[in-house]
Structure formats: structure tokens, C-alpha cells
């Protein structure tokens, strides 16, 4: 397990240029490219996104794919509040999926209960229309904040 290699798809704050990318830029991760996933929609929670299965097959999200170590996967689990499959305190579930390009890897999917909670709490919660986060304006705000 400790020497195993995993593939992971990231779509939010872990992407290049975003605030949590440092977890993948530590020499423990290898960028493999971008990937598309159909049948998912992306929700904008303000400072981070979440994805959920969509009823519309044509909905898609864009991700970055990385090859990572077990220790990096453990760090990502902590960041994403993932405590193990089906754990009641999970914010996300980690699921193996296959991209349109035929790559299989792990991805973090928002728990349905949390999505419903966020939709009730923030009545203006929106989907990310192109499935590509962060929107340009958020990316620019992050860059300004970092300067």
C-alpha cells in the first residue's frame, strides 16, 4: 500500500494555479494531462467547487489528472474531509471513475446530503456552466490575493 501509485482527477483548488496545488507540487505527483468526464455537473460553493452525478449525460466537467503516492492520497483525503468509504463525517466520497479519454482514477464527489444542505442554505448556489473551475474572475482574484 505505501509504495502503490494512484491516479487522481482534480477539478478545484488542487488545480495548477490554485491555492491547494502545493499538495501536488511537492515532487510526489506527476501531471498526466487533462481529462473530461461526462454525466457530472459542477457546483460553485464560493471558495471551492464540488461535483455530483448529473441526470443529463451531456453535462461534463474538466479535470487535471495526476499520478500520486499513497502519502499524497492521504493528504488529499484530509483536505477533502474524506475519512473512508461511507463515513458519516465525509464531505466528499472518493470514487474510481473512467474519463472520456479512458483513464481510470480517483475523484472526490460531493455527498448528496451536503449538496442538498448547501442548496437550502444558499438559495443562489449555481452550477459551473462549462464544468471548468475556477471561473476566470475567481482565478484572477486568487492571483491578486497572492501578489
N, C-alpha and C positions, 0 to 999 in steps of 0.2 A: 504494500500500500504506500509506504513512504517514498519508494522510488518510482511509483507509477506516474504516467504522464496523462493529462486530461486535456480535452478541448473545451473551451468555454466561449459562448457568444455574449458580448456585452453591448448595451444599447443606451446607456445613460451616463452617469457621472464617471464611469470607468473608461469611457472612450477617450481617444487621444485628444489632448487639449482641455479636458475637463478635470475637475478638482480631485477626483479619486483615481485618476490614471496612474498615479505614483505607485499604486499596488501592482500594476502590470509593467512598470518601467524600472523594476528593481533588478533586472538581469535574470529573473526567474521565469519570464514569459517571452514567448516568441510570437510575433504578429504573423498570422497566416493569410489575412486578407479580409475583405468584406463579404457579407452574406445576406441573402434575402430570405424571409420566412413568410409564407402565405398562411392566411387563416388566423392572424393575430392582429389586434389593434393596440395602439399605444396611448396611454393616458398621461396627461401632464399634471403632476401634483405640485407644481410650483418649482421647487428646488431639485426635483428628481422625477423621473417617469416610472411607470410600471406598464407591463404588458399583460394582456389577457386574451384567451381564445376569443375569436370573433365568429359570429353567426354567418358572416359574409366571407366566403372563401377567397374572394379577390382582395380583401384587406391584406396589407403586408407591412412588415417592419424591416428596417435595415440595421444590421449589426456589424461589429468587428469580431473576428474570430482569433483566439489566441490558444497556443499550446502552453499549458502551465503545469507546475508541480503540485504535489499533494499539499505542501505547506501553503502555496499561493491559493489553492482552492479553499483551504481552511480559513485564510484571511478574508477571502471573498464571502464565504458563508457568514463570518462575523459582521462584515459590513452590511450585508443584505438581511440581517436578522433571521438567518436560517439555522435551525437547531436540530434538524433531522427530518426525514420524511414524515409528514402528517403531524408534526409537533404543534400543539395549540398556540404557542407563542410566536410561530413563524409569521413574518411579514410577507415573505415570498416562499414559494415552493421551488426547489431546484428540480428541473425535469430534463431528460435527454430528448432532444429533438433533432430532426434532419432538415438542413436548409435546402433551398431550391437548387443549390449547387451540388448537393449530395454529401455534404459534410455533416457528420453527427457529433453533437457536443451538448454540454450542459447550458441551460439558460434559466434565469430566475423569473418566475411568473408570479404576479401579484395574487395573493389569496382572494378568492371571491368575496369573503366576508369583509375584508379590508376595503375592497373596491366599493362595495355597497355602502359601507360606513363613510368613505370619502365623498361619494356621490350625495349622500344625505347631508353631510357636514358642509360641503362646499357645493352649493347648488349650481355653480358656474363651472364646475370641472369639465374640461374639454379633452377630446382626443387630439393626438398629434396627427394632422391630416395626412402627411406624407410618410408617417412611420419612421421619421428620422429625427432624433433628438440630439442635441438641443436645437431649438429653433434659432435662426441666425441672431435675432436680437438678444436671446439669453446667452449665447456663446460670446457675443461682444460684451455684454455686461460682465461676464465672468473674467474676460481678458482685462477689462478696465479695473476690476476689483483687484486682480493680481498685480497690476502695474504699480 
